[in-house]
Amino acid sequence: MVRRLLIAVALLGMLVMAAFALAPIYHGPLLLQLMAGAAAGSVGISFAARRLPAWSAAPLSVLGLTGAALLAMRVSAAAAGVDGSVPALREALRNSIPRLLLALIPIEPQPDTVLLPVILTWLAGLAAGELGIRYHRVLLSYAPPTVLFGGALYLVGPNGSAAGWVPLAYSGFAVLGLIVSNRPPSEDQRVSADQLRTLRLRVGAGAVAGLAAIVALSQLLGPSVAAKVGTSPVEPRNMVTPPQLDSLDESPLVRLSGWALNHDQHLFDVEVTGTDAPPPIRLAVLNDYDGVTWRVGATYRNAGRVVAAKPVLTDPQVRQAFRIADLDGRLLPGIATPEEVNGVRVAVDTSDGTMILSDGLRPGLEYSVVSRVHRPDENAMQVADVPNTDAVARHLALPGKVPDSIAQLARHLGEGVSSPYQKAFAIVGWLSEHYKVVGDAPSGHAYPNVEYFLFGPKQAGGQKGTSEQFAAAFAVLARLMGLPTRLAVGFRVEPGRNEVRGGDAVAWPEVLFNGVWEPFDPMPKADTVQRPTEDDFRPKPPASQPPPETVPAPSDSAAPQSPKPSVTPSTEAGPRRSSGVAVTVTAGSLLLALLALAASVPLARRTRRRRRLGRGTPEQRVEAAWAEVLTGLRLAGRPAPPHLSASEVAGYAATAATGRAHSKPGGVATIRSATPPVDDLAALVNTVAFAFAGSVSEEQAARAAVQAVAYVDELRARRGFWRRLRWSLDPRPLFWK
């Protein structure tokens, strides 16, 4: 009995260690307590029924499992403040697997997030108890707890900490079960000397074979296993599609003009406590811009009441109580950054803290939010820096061709300004001093809209707009100046007034400084006198082109033309036949010309590259190598912004040529290696530009050519087949300066 009791203790300890392995991704200790109770109940029933017939264990355990599931549901529902009835149990069982994979970490213990772990723990305890306690197959009984432990580690994925005492304790309980399961041989089990010698030979041979197998496996699998030590586990949540936004909410910036026209529309009521000056209520954050539309681009995860594992800010808490009126869609208003939500079950994007309601907003919906409001430190902002890494590349991207006038304005505003904060402040000052806010401006924030807002004639609606145009213009100018920027859409809250109406809707830009997104207000104040933009900046016209030939309009005194003579059918055959031959000859000539062009362009470009990189002074060859890099970026569709220095262009080139994931047959994704750096080439370019003649050696010029060719060739290799073909046949580089 003592031996079986110790085996039960070992199995119980292994199951509890599986609960400890899963607990880090849950909020609070409730899941650990429920899984430990399920383990104790299942193993305890197997131990108590060890002398009963084997068929009686399953019915008893099913009854115990039913009671444990109901208890877990009631306890978790009471702790989370949700429905804990029996119909809700059926719904929780049906949604338990996708709910676990879609839940925001830390997962709040609720019926649909705790039932599956509790049930699996009970079933693993039942199987292990029957095998180890009743049938004394201790080693085989370790399989169910091991599967449960491995499943917990897989579900935690990269969200847990490094392995600590839990796997060691799991192994210790396993060793305890194996030790106590050993029995001394009885009198009838003792062997003779010959049998003992034979047994020793077999054990020795088995040990040698096992040692050889271990050595072989260590040589074969050791390097691959060692390579996995520093890698992050697979994230199972990437296998499922998180909640998605509707087209209405994907770009809420376009809704501002409609709210501005219906400025009296009652959207919702809010009561804010904890601050005397309520900050804006944020509805959405728009991270991605394609030159036409700003989009949300967020990944939402289902969350409970707690939406942050720990406070992300140390500022005081601000509480809000909402009641929805006419606001529709799925985006949920709240002051940034939310930490707790009560009254509704939301999905949250952890990168920006925005929330959505899967079922959509409805009139009369009530909920509350607890947030921490960031108060920027003006002194720290003066010396704050902005990151320039792959993680913020999406907040610096400006796809397509930015109008020259906007790029010229960005260069004008950045002249003589070195601090990132001063650059942002310069944009704010320009927009607030030179442009006017109107409520009836048409919606639009594409490049042409922004250009017309900045430079269009006032009498035709230019230089006027809503907060949509102000925020979009700020974001485009800021990204041109190297500032990671995003847009936010929300509502102003006036002290003493709980109603939020359509006229309170506003958009504002945010810039990333030292890991914190700082908001800016480019809107002019009420008493600001608009200054003409022409007094402070006038964009240079584009390069002049020959005017099109003008065809003089026919005058009324022109002599009327005589009608064409009619052609009889007998005289039409000859001209038609000759025209067909002419068309054929012309088409053939054009085809031959195209083939000749296709063959000559790559040859001409290759000859030009070889001549420029191999002839001339070292300074000229360094400049030619740098021109090859800039040409490659233009052909790749990622031209270097003209306001960047050589060192900044080198960093931009590394970002522009980051590896892409390419899918292979079978669903396996591979990542191309990093492109060769051009930092040394950028340093040589600065040397050529600012040092004395002769400061660059022949060896440095040759190395610059090698770096440029290697970078451009790798950049071209990252394109698809058709892009590479077009790259080779493009004649434009022959005419670029």
Order of alpha helices (4+ residues) and beta strands (2+ residues): alpha-alpha-alpha-alpha-alpha-alpha-alpha-alpha-alpha-alpha-alpha-alpha-beta-beta-beta-beta-beta-beta-beta-beta-beta-beta-beta-alpha-alpha-alpha-beta-alpha-beta-alpha-beta-beta-beta-beta-alpha-alpha-alpha-alpha-beta-beta-alpha-alpha-alpha
